[in-house]
Amino acid sequence: MPKNSTVAFNYQLISISLALEIQTNFGKHQINTVNADLLSAIWLNRPALPTEKAFLIEEKDAGLSISAKLTEVKAQLETNGADSHLISSLDDIAWLFNIRGKDVDYNPVALSFALITPNEVKLFIDVEKLSESDINTLKQQSVALYPYAAITEELKELLPNTAVFIDFKRNCFGMYQLLPATVKVISGTNPSTHLKSLKNETEVNHIRKAMVQDGVAMTRFFKWMEERLGEEQITEWSAAEKLATFRAEQPGFAGLSFNTIAGFNANGALPHYSVSLASSLEIQPDGLFLVDSGGQYLYGTTDITRVMPMANYSAQQADDYTLVLKGLIEGSKLIFPEGTKGYQIDSICRKPLWEHTINFGHGTGHGIGFFLNVHEGPQNISPANVDVAFKPGMVTSIEPGIYRPGEHGVRIENLVLCTNHSSSAFGNFLSFETLTLCYIDTRIINKALLEADQLRWLNTYNSKVFNQLQPHLTAGEANWLKEKCQPI
């Protein structure tokens, strides 16, 4: 581009960190940037903002009151030398104010902003979304309600010398531009992002309950699949729809946590495959069927991947399945020192695959919210050098995979809770408790590839699945599951 060219982008649709990076790099080449909304003028019949109702989670279900969470956030603001705080990320606001909504598909959040100042905690939301009881609860917790759009004027009117804490990755550049020049900006990760990753005892107990409900739905789904395959036509699409039906029958079900990935053979080799009526394959008796799915419950969020072998499968498919299972087991039974980061755990999960010169191109795990977003930070398990140590209370997925384009894919995923393990002369050590409750199919396993401790973990896990789900199943379902959970 010629020098003194001008590039336009909408400051409302890009993070502060990315906008500053763009401006810095463009500036090196004497290219200017301007704010421009190029969509509104040509977007005819643009839908209005969603008006779905929102609601507050009771303190007995959240484990902490709104005021207690605000106290924790304010303490961290003080540590960082800030007296004010702008929050735009909807899951942070949902956690902080114990609020849930239906404004974003799969994520139970409500459109809102929050601004903490020395004198007031302000929540910017369409109050029509809230019941009178919820409005009163927020006011009793010293939260002042403002119209959603009022955030812009409130930012402009921040007092001189206000020290405002802003997460540059989780706020848009347009909001940053509204701040008066006299305001001191302190950047860092939202305190609530770290705080909500550490599930309290109440949240953990609720999540365990959600895992039972989800495990019942998964059991009924795989039993249905096994019994109906060959009797009727089942496609990727119809299988995903049936699984959603089984979940919807569970108490407290509030929706899916993401768009179900249901891939047969070659489609299973696409890690983020999205099934549609147009792309849907009929599930045949040869190969592997991968289903990655999850549910939102009023007491937890689930995310699980299982692979169902058909009547006929190849030796390579069996080996791939077993190696992926080895990676899951190695991560799940890991004992590790306090301070361990996700990239260290990632390499341990990949080791069984690397030994066979196999790798996969996505992260091994991501954080999970409590009846919130299915992808949650700040921790993850991936090769990326994310400087966040694992701590007790974090719920994370472990999901290694093998993908052979045009042939098949294998991924097995459980959710785990980071817990205290023990202390020694060498410090404190942590471990993982597996939360997910769904049997791991053993028919396809190549036992020659499993070590004794890995086989022991698998048999113990499947036994645990049966024991915890059996009281919630019919006699026929329990007998079917008992066969699936027999030790090998």
Secondary structure, 3 states (H helix, E strand, C coil): CCCCCEEEECHHHCEHHHHHHHHHHHHHCCCEEEECCCCCCCCCCCCCCCCCCCEECCHHHHCCCHHHHHHHHHHHHHHCCCCEEEECCHHHHHHHCCEECCCECCECCCCCEEEECCCCEEEECCHHHCCHHHHHHHHHCCEEEECHHHHHHHHHCCCCCCEEEECCCCCEHHHHHHCCCCCEEEECCCHHHHHHHCCCHHHHHHHHHHHHHHHHHHHHHHHHHHHHECCECCEHHHHHHHHHHHHHCCCCEEEECCCCEEEEHHHHHCCCCCCCCCCCCECCCECEEEEEECEEECCEECCEEEEEECCECCHHHHHHHHHHHHHHHHHHCCEEECCCEHHHHHHHHHHHHHCCCCCCCCCCEEECCCCCCCCEEEEEECCCCCCCECCCCCEEEECCEEEECCCEEEECEEEEEEEEEEEECCEEEEEEEECCCCCCCCCCCCHHHCCHHHHHHHHHHHHHHHHHHHHHCCHHHHHHHHHHCCCC
